[in-house]
Each structure stands twice: as C-alpha cells, then as structure tokens.
Amino acid sequence: MWTEDKSEGRKRRVPSYLDLDNGVLVIRTSIAHRKGGRFEKLNKTHQRRRIALDTETIEVLRELRARSEKRAKALDMTLPPDAYVFSLAVDGSAPPPAA
C-alpha cells in the first residue's frame, strides 16, 4: 500500500488527521484485531507521529479522496472529513481491510 512506504512502514496505523494543504499526516491510533473483528486503539506510547508527505503522495491522496467523494455522491451520501482513507464503506465509516 502506498502510504505504508510513505509512513515509515507503520502498517496498521490510522491517520488521525490528514492535512493535504500542508502535506502532513498525523497518526495517533492503530487497528487491532481480536475475536469478533477489528477496532481502533491508541498507539502503545499514546504519542502522535507527524509525517511530512511528498508532493506525489499528496496528489495520490487527493485523487483517492475525490474518487471516494464521487462514489458517495452517486449514492446520495456525503463523505465526512474524518472518513477512513482506505475504507471500503461508501461513507468511509469502517476501518480499512486487513492487509
């Protein structure tokens, strides 16, 4: 996955804040697995990680967001600003699938 390479290889981390205008990804949580499914939890150290994004990654994420918004609009839905980036749910409400 593109962002795994760009986010220091932290595979199951979830962007808590994605600022494409300033090229910053802030990570505070990760996806954990247990019987019955997945859930979002704070990182072990409870610290935020700020990652600077390069121009190419920003453009890829902008295109992904635009496609997600278009898909949601086609179903008379709105994609909230805090939608999961790689969610398979049309409204971005579910965490991304397991790798």
All heavy atoms as an XYZ file, in Angstrom:
790
protein
N       0.839     -1.157      0.000
C       0.000      0.000      0.000
C       0.896      1.236      0.000
O       1.881      1.288      0.711
C      -0.902     -0.039      1.234
C      -1.937      1.025      1.223
S      -2.999      1.015      2.675
C      -3.650     -0.611      2.634
N       0.544      2.209     -0.777
C       1.368      3.408     -0.973
C       1.744      4.079      0.337
O       2.878      4.385      0.592
C       0.590      4.376     -1.864
C       1.337      5.595     -2.235
C       1.482      6.724     -1.500
C       2.069      5.821     -3.423
N       2.237      7.643     -2.165
C       2.605      7.115     -3.350
C       2.309      5.063     -4.554
C       3.376      7.647     -4.373
C       3.063      5.604     -5.564
C       3.588      6.879     -5.466
N       0.793      4.315      1.209
C       1.080      5.062      2.431
C       1.911      4.272      3.430
O       2.489      4.856      4.319
C      -0.195      5.561      3.135
O      -1.028      4.448      3.377
C      -0.890      6.603      2.313
N       1.986      2.957      3.289
C       2.851      2.198      4.190
C       4.301      2.586      3.957
O       5.061      2.755      4.899
C       2.666      0.701      3.979
C       1.355      0.215      4.528
C       1.126     -1.246      4.265
O       2.071     -1.950      3.864
O       0.002     -1.692      4.455
N       4.690      2.741      2.708
C       6.058      3.161      2.397
C       6.298      4.587      2.864
O       7.350      4.919      3.369
C       6.321      3.090      0.891
C       6.380      1.672      0.383
O       6.611      0.761      1.187
O       6.188      1.502     -0.825
N       5.321      5.449      2.692
C       5.484      6.867      2.998
C       5.307      7.175      4.473
O       5.636      8.254      4.914
C       4.483      7.703      2.177
C       4.661      7.548      0.693
C       6.027      7.992      0.249
C       6.174      7.830     -1.249
N       7.481      8.192     -1.717
N       4.773      6.237      5.251
C       4.554      6.497      6.680
C       5.469      5.630      7.540
O       5.063      5.057      8.528
C       3.095      6.276      7.053
O       2.729      4.932      6.847
N       6.696      5.498      7.121
C       7.735      4.798      7.871
C       7.376      3.347      8.145
O       7.731      2.784      9.169
C       8.028      5.540      9.174
C       8.470      6.966      8.933
C       8.627      7.744     10.221
O       8.657      7.135     11.303
O       8.725      8.965     10.124
N       6.634      2.727      7.217
C       6.340      1.307      7.309
C       5.394      0.923      8.440
O       5.296     -0.234      8.792
N       4.694      1.831      8.995
C       3.786      1.537     10.109
C       2.459      1.061      9.525
O       1.568      1.842      9.272
C       3.614      2.759     10.983
C       4.958      3.281     11.410
C       4.883      3.993     12.709
N       6.193      4.459     13.100
C       7.136      3.708     13.643
N       6.930      2.431     13.837
N       8.290      4.226     13.989
N       2.365     -0.233      9.312
C       1.304     -0.820      8.516
C      -0.123     -0.547      8.971
O      -0.948     -0.158      8.197
C       1.489     -2.326      8.443
C       2.503     -2.731      7.451
C       2.511     -4.210      7.346
C       2.947     -4.586      5.961
N       2.904     -5.989      5.742
N      -0.463     -0.795     10.188
C      -1.857     -0.722     10.583
C      -2.182      0.581     11.290
O      -3.119      0.674     12.043
C      -2.230     -1.921     11.459
C      -2.043     -3.244     10.756
C      -2.706     -3.346      9.399
N      -4.132     -3.186      9.483
C      -4.873     -2.740      8.512
N      -4.356     -2.377      7.385
N      -6.159     -2.622      8.658
N      -1.396      1.599     11.094
C      -1.674      2.892     11.694
C      -2.792      3.578     10.930
O      -2.949      3.386      9.732
C      -0.440      3.794     11.688
C       0.756      3.218     12.398
C       0.453      2.976     13.867
N       1.643      2.689     14.614
C       2.012      1.490     15.023
N       1.297      0.443     14.730
N       3.092      1.325     15.734
N      -3.548      4.379     11.631
C      -4.675      5.078     11.034
C      -4.430      6.577     11.130
O      -4.177      7.086     12.216
C      -5.989      4.719     11.771
C      -7.155      5.477     11.185
C      -6.235      3.226     11.701
N      -4.501      7.284     10.005
C      -4.340      8.732     10.092
C      -5.420      9.346     10.970
O      -6.602      9.131     10.754
C      -4.496      9.210      8.655
C      -4.241      8.015      7.814
C      -4.690      6.840      8.638
N      -5.015     10.081     11.990
C      -5.972     10.791     12.825
C      -6.284     12.143     12.195
O      -7.331     12.715     12.415
C      -5.399     11.019     14.223
O      -5.199      9.789     14.853
N      -5.345     12.625     11.437
C      -5.522     13.925     10.796
C      -4.674     13.948      9.545
O      -3.489     13.644      9.586
C      -5.102     15.035     11.756
C      -5.277     16.412     11.178
C      -6.543     16.939     10.962
C      -4.179     17.171     10.837
C      -6.708     18.193     10.419
C      -4.333     18.430     10.297
C      -5.592     18.937     10.097
O      -5.759     20.177      9.552
N      -5.283     14.283      8.449
C      -4.579     14.341      7.173
C      -4.756     15.741      6.619
O      -5.851     16.142      6.248
C      -5.173     13.296      6.221
C      -4.525     13.111      4.872
C      -3.056     12.754      5.001
C      -5.250     12.020      4.093
N      -3.671     16.504      6.614
C      -3.691     17.887      6.133
C      -2.958     17.927      4.798
O      -1.741     18.063      4.748
C      -3.017     18.794      7.166
C      -2.993     20.249      6.745
O      -3.401     20.566      5.602
O      -2.557     21.076      7.566
N      -3.722     17.781      3.725
C      -3.109     17.732      2.401
C      -2.596     19.091      1.950
O      -1.658     19.170      1.168
C      -4.097     17.165      1.377
C      -4.501     15.706      1.625
C      -5.531     15.269      0.597
C      -3.296     14.793      1.611
N      -3.187     20.178      2.449
C      -2.722     21.510      2.068
C      -1.311     21.776      2.590
O      -0.518     22.448      1.941
C      -3.675     22.585      2.581
C      -5.014     22.533      1.871
O      -5.052     22.123      0.690
O      -6.028     22.885      2.500
N      -1.005     21.252      3.765
C       0.326     21.439      4.353
C       1.200     20.199      4.261
O       2.335     20.200      4.746
C       0.198     21.887      5.816
C      -0.402     23.267      5.910
O       0.075     24.200      5.279
N      -1.471     23.400      6.687
N       0.676     19.122      3.673
C       1.449     17.906      3.471
C       1.847     17.204      4.753
O       2.971     16.732      4.887
N       0.900     17.099      5.697
C       1.195     16.473      6.986
C       0.178     15.377      7.292
O      -1.021     15.557      7.124
C       1.161     17.515      8.127
C       1.382     16.853      9.480
C       2.199     18.592      7.893
N       0.688     14.253      7.749
C      -0.119     13.139      8.207
C       0.166     12.963      9.693
O       1.323     12.834     10.092
C       0.271     11.878      7.432
C      -0.286     10.553      7.904
C      -1.775     10.477      7.617
C       0.453      9.419      7.212
N      -0.875     13.004     10.516
C      -0.715     12.811     11.959
C      -1.340     11.470     12.315
O      -2.488     11.204     11.964
C      -1.386     13.943     12.762
C      -1.240     13.689     14.258
C      -0.782     15.286     12.385
N      -0.572     10.624     13.006
C      -1.045      9.290     13.375
C      -1.090      9.182     14.890
O      -0.092      9.432     15.562
C      -0.130      8.202     12.777
C      -0.180      8.275     11.256
C      -0.550      6.826     13.284
C       0.764      7.349     10.557
N      -2.261      8.802     15.415
C      -2.429      8.607     16.858
C      -2.954      7.222     17.190
O      -2.896      6.798     18.328
C      -3.447      9.604     17.414
C      -2.966     10.982     17.552
C      -3.982     11.814     18.285
N      -4.833     10.966     19.124
C      -5.887     11.394     19.787
N      -6.243     12.628     19.716
N      -6.620     10.578     20.523
N      -3.553      6.549     16.224
C      -4.209      5.276     16.504
C      -3.746      4.185     15.557
O      -3.085      4.446     14.551
C      -5.737      5.420     16.374
O      -6.047      5.827     15.043
C      -6.286      6.428     17.361
N      -4.115      2.963     15.891
C      -3.835      1.821     15.028
C      -5.047      0.901     15.043
O      -5.936      1.043     15.876
C      -2.586      1.076     15.500
O      -2.773      0.575     16.797
N      -5.075     -0.036     14.120
C      -6.152     -1.011     14.047
C      -5.655     -2.288     14.710
O      -4.612     -2.822     14.344
C      -6.551     -1.299     12.583
C      -7.020     -0.019     11.882
C      -7.614     -2.393     12.517
C      -8.282      0.576     12.456
N      -6.409     -2.764     15.684
C      -6.077     -4.009     16.378
C      -7.115     -5.061     15.999
O      -8.230     -4.732     15.581
C      -6.064     -3.779     17.884
N      -6.738     -6.308     16.149
C      -7.626     -7.417     15.801
C      -7.850     -8.286     17.031
O      -6.942     -8.507     17.820
C      -7.005     -8.280     14.696
C      -6.717     -7.526     13.459
N      -7.621     -7.426     12.431
C      -5.643     -6.799     13.077
C      -7.102     -6.674     11.471
N      -5.912     -6.289     11.843
N      -9.066     -8.747     17.183
C      -9.396     -9.734     18.209
C     -10.603    -10.511     17.726
O     -11.213    -10.136     16.726
C      -9.647     -9.077     19.556
C     -10.945     -8.333     19.643
C     -11.271     -7.986     21.067
N     -10.898     -6.618     21.328
C     -11.543     -5.824     22.140
N     -12.581     -6.253     22.803
N     -11.174     -4.596     22.332
N     -10.927    -11.556     18.438
C     -12.111    -12.328     18.065
C     -13.296    -11.389     17.922
O     -13.531    -10.553     18.774
C     -12.430    -13.346     19.150
C     -11.958    -14.710     18.858
C     -12.485    -15.650     19.917
C     -11.912    -17.022     19.672
N     -12.310    -17.963     20.698
N     -14.000    -11.536     16.853
C     -15.169    -10.692     16.653
C     -14.902     -9.481     15.779
O     -15.803     -8.739     15.453
N     -13.644     -9.230     15.425
C     -13.397     -8.145     14.490
C     -12.240     -7.239     14.823
O     -11.362     -7.573     15.613
N     -12.265     -6.077     14.208
C     -11.203     -5.084     14.334
C     -11.711     -3.898     15.129
O     -12.897     -3.618     15.151
C     -10.774     -4.593     12.945
C     -10.214     -5.684     12.071
C     -10.017     -5.204     10.668
N     -11.357     -5.002     10.072
C     -11.616     -4.211      9.084
N     -10.666     -3.529      8.512
N     -12.822     -4.075      8.606
N     -10.768     -3.190     15.736
C     -11.143     -1.974     16.443
C      -9.971     -1.001     16.411
O      -8.821     -1.395     16.199
C     -11.579     -2.275     17.886
C     -10.501     -2.864     18.747
C      -9.781     -2.061     19.615
C     -10.207     -4.212     18.689
C      -8.778     -2.599     20.410
C      -9.214     -4.760     19.480
C      -8.494     -3.957     20.347
N     -10.279      0.258     16.594
C      -9.262      1.307     16.596
C      -8.819      1.552     18.034
O      -9.627      1.611     18.944
C      -9.858      2.582     16.002
C      -8.857      3.651     15.741
C      -9.454      4.834     14.996
O     -10.547      4.707     14.415
O      -8.811      5.890     15.007
N      -7.499      1.665     18.234
C      -6.980      1.906     19.578
C      -5.834      2.900     19.521
O      -5.232      3.120     18.468
C      -6.512      0.606     20.218
C      -5.294      0.009     19.527
C      -4.795     -1.208     20.261
C      -3.414     -1.549     19.741
N      -2.594     -2.173     20.726
N      -5.528      3.500     20.659
C      -4.386      4.414     20.726
C      -3.091      3.636     20.548
O      -3.021      2.453     20.878
C      -4.365      5.147     22.063
C      -5.487      6.155     22.300
C      -5.394      6.712     23.717
C      -5.416      7.280     21.289
N      -2.066      4.312     20.046
C      -0.752      3.678     19.921
C      -0.231      3.304     21.297
O      -0.632      3.866     22.311
C       0.237      4.642     19.248
C      -0.142      4.907     17.821
O      -0.722      4.058     17.156
N       0.155      6.090     17.337
N       0.713      2.373     21.336
C       1.271      1.902     22.606
C       1.828      3.043     23.451
O       1.667      3.063     24.659
C       2.371      0.875     22.351
C       1.860     -0.434     21.838
C       2.996     -1.390     21.589
C       2.499     -2.646     20.927
N       3.583     -3.541     20.588
N       2.493      3.977     22.831
C       3.117      5.073     23.580
C       2.175      6.253     23.783
O       2.523      7.202     24.467
C       4.369      5.583     22.839
O       3.975      6.070     21.560
C       5.403      4.485     22.684
N       0.979      6.192     23.192
C      -0.016      7.267     23.270
C       0.528      8.590     22.723
O       0.089      9.657     23.109
C      -0.527      7.460     24.701
C      -1.141      6.220     25.256
N      -2.378      5.775     24.863
C      -0.669      5.306     26.143
C      -2.659      4.654     25.496
N      -1.643      4.343     26.267
N       1.494      8.491     21.833
C       2.065      9.694     21.235
C       1.616      9.823     19.788
O       1.321      8.838     19.131
C       3.593      9.640     21.286
C       4.138      9.676     22.686
C       5.655      9.634     22.694
O       6.298      9.531     21.654
N       6.225      9.704     23.875
N       1.604     11.047     19.317
C       1.292     11.319     17.908
C       2.566     11.245     17.090
O       3.636     11.578     17.564
C       0.714     12.714     17.751
C      -0.590     12.902     18.409
C      -1.071     14.299     18.158
N      -2.104     14.609     19.129
C      -2.762     15.721     19.143
N      -2.510     16.647     18.252
N      -3.683     15.936     20.035
N       2.408     10.813     15.864
C       3.523     10.827     14.923
C       3.137     11.771     13.794
O       2.083     11.627     13.206
C       3.782      9.439     14.374
C       4.183      8.444     15.423
C       4.518      7.125     14.797
N       5.715      7.198     13.982
C       6.952      7.041     14.428
N       7.149      6.816     15.693
N       7.976      7.104     13.617
N       3.976     12.723     13.507
C       3.759     13.654     12.398
C       4.682     13.241     11.265
O       5.889     13.128     11.459
C       4.058     15.083     12.834
C       3.072     15.610     13.866
C       3.441     17.009     14.327
N       3.541     17.961     13.240
C       2.525     18.645     12.723
N       1.329     18.479     13.195
N       2.718     19.494     11.746
N       4.111     13.044     10.106
C       4.875     12.599      8.958
C       4.661     13.588      7.816
O       3.522     13.880      7.442
C       4.440     11.185      8.523
C       4.700     10.205      9.685
C       5.160     10.747      7.262
C       4.071      8.868      9.503
N       5.750     14.092      7.288
C       5.681     15.002      6.138
C       5.467     14.175      4.874
O       6.117     13.153      4.670
C       6.961     15.811      6.035
N       4.547     14.617      4.040
C       4.225     13.918      2.801
C       4.845     14.644      1.615
O       4.824     15.871      1.558
C       2.714     13.830      2.615
C       1.945     13.126      3.734
C       0.448     13.265      3.492
C       2.337     11.665      3.813
N       5.349     13.880      0.662
C       5.897     14.481     -0.548
C       4.764     14.829     -1.509
O       3.627     14.388     -1.347
C       6.904     13.534     -1.205
C       6.264     12.229     -1.626
O       5.675     12.199     -2.717
O       6.344     11.247     -0.862
N       5.063     15.624     -2.489
C       4.066     16.130     -3.439
C       3.326     15.010     -4.155
O       2.103     15.067     -4.317
C       4.751     17.049     -4.478
O       5.461     18.057     -3.767
C       3.744     17.698     -5.394
N       4.037     13.984     -4.568
C       3.414     12.879     -5.290
C       2.387     12.150     -4.416
O       1.286     11.827     -4.861
C       4.488     11.906     -5.766
C       3.972     10.833     -6.686
C       5.079      9.950     -7.217
O       6.241     10.080     -6.778
O       4.762      9.111     -8.075
N       2.732     11.907     -3.169
C       1.810     11.239     -2.246
C       0.579     12.103     -1.991
O      -0.549     11.601     -1.953
C       2.514     10.918     -0.917
O       3.631     10.059     -1.193
C       1.583     10.234      0.062
N       0.770     13.390     -1.839
C      -0.352     14.306     -1.631
C      -1.319     14.236     -2.806
O      -2.535     14.159     -2.621
C       0.152     15.749     -1.419
C       0.900     15.837     -0.088
C      -0.999     16.749     -1.475
C       1.687     17.123      0.079
N      -0.793     14.225     -4.013
C      -1.655     14.153     -5.205
C      -2.415     12.832     -5.266
O      -3.602     12.812     -5.605
C      -0.837     14.375     -6.482
C      -0.365     15.803     -6.640
C      -1.502     16.814     -6.508
O      -2.561     16.641     -7.158
O      -1.353     17.770     -5.721
N      -1.750     11.735     -4.928
C      -2.422     10.429     -4.921
C      -3.557     10.432     -3.901
O      -4.666      9.964     -4.176
C      -1.417      9.291     -4.625
C      -2.132      7.985     -4.327
C      -0.466      9.113     -5.796
N      -3.316     10.987     -2.718
C      -4.346     11.036     -1.684
C      -5.488     11.977     -2.067
O      -6.652     11.704     -1.764
C      -3.731     11.435     -0.339
C      -2.833     10.370      0.284
C      -2.098     10.929      1.491
C      -3.630      9.125      0.656
N      -5.180     13.072     -2.751
C      -6.239     13.970     -3.238
C      -7.130     13.251     -4.259
O      -8.357     13.382     -4.228
C      -5.641     15.215     -3.883
C      -5.143     16.244     -2.910
C      -4.732     17.514     -3.686
N      -3.873     18.366     -2.927
C      -4.275     19.232     -2.003
N      -5.553     19.322     -1.733
N      -3.411     19.983     -1.362
N      -6.512     12.505     -5.162
C      -7.278     11.766     -6.166
C      -8.146     10.696     -5.512
O      -9.302     10.514     -5.891
C      -6.332     11.122     -7.178
C      -5.664     12.124     -8.103
C      -4.590     11.486     -8.980
O      -4.593     10.247     -9.151
O      -3.740     12.247     -9.482
N      -7.596     10.014     -4.521
C      -8.356      8.996     -3.806
C      -9.560      9.618     -3.095
O     -10.676      9.097     -3.150
C      -7.458      8.276     -2.792
C      -8.129      7.196     -1.955
C      -8.643      6.070     -2.840
C      -7.153      6.660     -0.926
N      -9.355     10.748     -2.457
C     -10.448     11.449     -1.773
C     -11.527     11.872     -2.776
O     -12.732     11.705     -2.530
C      -9.909     12.668     -1.019
C     -10.941     13.531     -0.349
C     -11.558     12.855      0.834
N     -12.667     13.645      1.348
C     -13.176     13.507      2.541
N     -12.680     12.626      3.371
N     -14.192     14.238      2.922
N     -11.111     12.402     -3.912
C     -12.065     12.840     -4.938
C     -12.898     11.658     -5.446
O     -14.120     11.779     -5.615
C     -11.333     13.520     -6.089
N     -12.258     10.513     -5.667
C     -12.995      9.322     -6.115
C     -13.979      8.852     -5.044
O     -15.105      8.469     -5.354
C     -12.036      8.184     -6.475
C     -11.423      8.355     -7.858
C     -10.611      7.157     -8.224
N      -9.335      7.307     -7.505
C      -8.449      6.354     -7.339
N      -8.668      5.150     -7.798
N      -7.322      6.576     -6.709
N     -13.544      8.891     -3.787
C     -14.417      8.480     -2.685
C     -15.613      9.413     -2.567
O     -16.747      8.967     -2.340
C     -13.637      8.458     -1.366
O     -12.611      7.488     -1.419
N     -15.388     10.722     -2.712
C     -16.487     11.689     -2.652
C     -17.464     11.472     -3.804
O     -18.679     11.557     -3.623
C     -15.940     13.113     -2.667
C     -15.279     13.500     -1.364
C     -14.608     14.858     -1.408
O     -14.342     15.385     -2.510
O     -14.330     15.392     -0.314
N     -16.935     11.199     -4.983
C     -17.783     10.961     -6.155
C     -18.639      9.712     -5.956
O     -19.836      9.708     -6.269
C     -16.909     10.824     -7.400
C     -17.671     10.659     -8.683
C     -16.736     10.592     -9.871
C     -17.498     10.408    -11.158
N     -16.593     10.324    -12.303
N     -18.045      8.644     -5.416
C     -18.778      7.406     -5.167
C     -19.898      7.646     -4.137
O     -21.021      7.198     -4.310
C     -17.809      6.317     -4.691
C     -18.438      4.956     -4.541
C     -17.428      3.870     -4.229
N     -16.690      4.168     -3.016
C     -15.363      4.224     -2.935
N     -14.623      3.999     -4.000
N     -14.763      4.495     -1.795
N     -19.575      8.382     -3.079
C     -20.578      8.678     -2.051
C     -21.711      9.531     -2.622
O     -22.889      9.280     -2.358
C     -19.922      9.379     -0.860
N     -21.360     10.529     -3.418
C     -22.370     11.420     -4.004
C     -23.316     10.652     -4.925
O     -24.517     10.925     -4.952
C     -21.683     12.544     -4.770
C     -22.639     13.582     -5.294
C     -21.917     14.717     -5.967
C     -22.906     15.744     -6.479
N     -22.243     16.851     -7.154
N     -22.784      9.673     -5.658
C     -23.612      8.874     -6.561
C     -24.682      8.103     -5.790
O     -25.725      7.749     -6.346
C     -22.749      7.905     -7.361
N     -24.452      7.873     -4.504
C     -25.412      7.157     -3.663
C     -26.129      8.102     -2.691
O     -26.649      7.671     -1.673
C     -24.697      6.043     -2.895
C     -24.098      4.954     -3.787
C     -23.212      4.031     -2.983
C     -25.203      4.176     -4.483
N     -26.111      9.394     -3.015
C     -26.732     10.426     -2.181
C     -26.205     10.426     -0.754
O     -26.954     10.580      0.213
C     -28.265     10.278     -2.163
C     -28.877     10.634     -3.499
O     -28.315     11.523     -4.181
O     -29.899     10.029     -3.859
N     -24.901     10.223     -0.625
C     -24.243     10.235      0.680
C     -23.180     11.321      0.672
O     -22.780     11.800     -0.383
C     -23.608      8.881      0.986
C     -24.592      7.736      1.025
S     -23.789      6.167      1.270
C     -23.702      6.153      3.047
N     -22.729     11.684      1.841
C     -21.659     12.663      1.981
C     -20.492     12.012      2.696
O     -20.686     11.316      3.699
C     -22.136     13.875      2.805
O     -23.274     14.434      2.159
C     -21.052     14.927      2.894
N     -19.301     12.233      2.199
C     -18.104     11.694      2.831
C     -17.632     12.700      3.885
O     -17.297     13.835      3.554
C     -17.014     11.497      1.764
C     -15.836     10.639      2.147
C     -16.270      9.197      2.383
C     -14.793     10.681      1.059
N     -17.639     12.314      5.162
C     -17.229     13.257      6.208
C     -15.724     13.530      6.152
O     -14.964     12.720      5.622
C     -17.609     12.550      7.506
C     -17.651     11.109      7.166
C     -18.027     11.028      5.713
N     -15.284     14.647      6.691
C     -13.855     14.984      6.673
C     -12.984     13.954      7.384
O     -11.830     13.768      7.029
C     -13.776     16.322      7.406
C     -15.152     16.855      7.426
C     -16.082     15.700      7.303
N     -13.547     13.248      8.367
C     -12.758     12.278      9.126
C     -12.938     10.841      8.635
O     -12.646      9.891      9.348
C     -13.087     12.363     10.616
C     -14.539     12.025     10.910
O     -15.367     11.986      9.969
O     -14.848     11.807     12.092
N     -13.398     10.664      7.397
C     -13.584      9.323      6.835
C     -12.240      8.606      6.746
O     -11.203      9.220      6.520
C     -14.206      9.429      5.443
N     -12.275      7.280      6.947
C     -11.060      6.485      6.776
C     -10.604      6.582      5.326
O     -11.408      6.484      4.401
C     -11.319      5.017      7.112
C     -11.449      4.733      8.586
C     -12.690      4.556      9.171
C     -10.317      4.635      9.389
C     -12.806      4.280     10.527
C     -10.426      4.358     10.740
C     -11.674      4.182     11.300
O     -11.788      3.911     12.633
N      -9.311      6.737      5.125
C      -8.764      6.924      3.788
C      -8.973      5.704      2.905
O      -9.390      5.818      1.764
C      -7.256      7.275      3.858
C      -6.650      7.366      2.478
C      -7.047      8.570      4.624
N      -8.713      4.511      3.406
C      -8.794      3.302      2.582
C     -10.001      2.433      2.932
O      -9.985      1.230      2.707
C      -7.504      2.492      2.700
C      -6.319      3.232      2.177
C      -5.415      3.821      3.036
C      -6.120      3.364      0.817
C      -4.322      4.513      2.552
C      -5.034      4.067      0.317
C      -4.132      4.641      1.193
N     -11.039      3.037      3.461
C     -12.244      2.298      3.831
C     -12.941      1.750      2.593
O     -12.967      2.393      1.550
C     -13.197      3.231      4.581
O     -14.392      2.557      4.889
N     -13.526      0.573      2.749
C     -14.349      0.026      1.672
C     -15.800      0.468      1.814
O     -16.589      0.303      0.891
C     -14.264     -1.505      1.667
C     -12.875     -2.083      1.379
C     -12.933     -3.605      1.391
C     -12.324     -1.573      0.056
N     -16.163      1.040      2.963
C     -17.509      1.568      3.169
C     -17.663      2.848      2.351
O     -16.768      3.688      2.319
C     -17.746      1.862      4.643
N     -18.790      3.003      1.700
C     -19.011      4.161      0.832
C     -18.868      5.470      1.595
O     -18.325      6.448      1.087
C     -20.400      4.080      0.147
C     -20.681      5.331     -0.659
C     -20.469      2.855     -0.739
N     -19.316      5.483      2.841
C     -19.230      6.704      3.638
C     -17.915      6.824      4.424
O     -17.727      7.740      5.203
C     -20.415      6.826      4.584
C     -20.446      5.723      5.623
O     -19.613      4.789      5.570
O     -21.326      5.778      6.504
N     -17.004      5.879      4.237
C     -15.695      5.933      4.897
C     -15.750      5.646      6.379
O     -14.815      5.950      7.110
N     -16.825      5.022      6.845
C     -17.023      4.823      8.289
C     -16.295      3.616      8.870
O     -16.104      3.536     10.068
C     -18.514      4.708      8.598
O     -19.055      3.577      7.934
N     -15.886      2.681      8.036
C     -15.243      1.465      8.530
C     -13.726      1.546      8.320
O     -13.258      2.086      7.321
C     -15.790      0.245      7.810
N     -12.961      0.977      9.262
C     -11.512      0.950      9.071
C     -11.131      0.200      7.806
O     -11.911     -0.622      7.320
C     -10.990      0.211     10.305
C     -12.117      0.118     11.254
C     -13.375      0.310     10.478
N      -9.952      0.459      7.284
C      -9.519     -0.260      6.089
C      -9.418     -1.760      6.353
O      -9.232     -2.166      7.498
C      -8.149      0.339      5.771
C      -7.778      1.156      6.945
C      -8.966      1.380      7.790
N      -9.539     -2.579      5.307
C      -9.470     -4.027      5.495
C      -8.062     -4.451      5.929
O      -7.084     -3.743      5.705
C      -9.811     -4.581      4.111
C      -9.526     -3.476      3.168
C      -9.727     -2.194      3.921
N      -7.994     -5.622      6.542
C      -6.706     -6.168      6.973
C      -5.832     -6.413      5.753
O      -6.320     -6.790      4.689
C      -6.916     -7.455      7.741
N      -4.542     -6.173      5.910
C      -3.602     -6.346      4.785
C      -3.374     -7.795      4.474
O      -3.551     -8.667      5.242
C      -2.282     -5.681      5.129
